[in-house]
């Protein structure tokens, strides 16, 4: 519908390997230029610095959980 998002939060069930496939489905046209995609994942599920059109900007450690912050590559 041409709608764009400023923020997307991904919090799938832990240890099911849903994070990467979910991020790969995000297309640039869904995101505002300064959008942030936040992923909460188990520390056992490691995510790459770049997935699809997204590049990791920050990683925060909260014990058993990690928060990954992604933005459009090239922003």
C-alpha positions, 0 to 999 in steps of 0.5 A: 500500500506504499506504507513505510515504517520508522521502527520494526521490532522483531522478537520471535521465539528464541532458538528457532532461527527465525530472526535471519529469515525474518530480516531477509524478508524486509525490503528497502521500500518498507522502511523510511530512510532513517528507520531502525529495525530492532531484533531481540534474540538469544545470545545463542543465535548470532546474526551477521553484520549485514542481512539483506538490505540491513546493516547492523549499527549497534549490538547490546548485551542483556544477559541471555538476550541480545538486542541488534539494531539495524538500519538500511545499508548505506544510511 
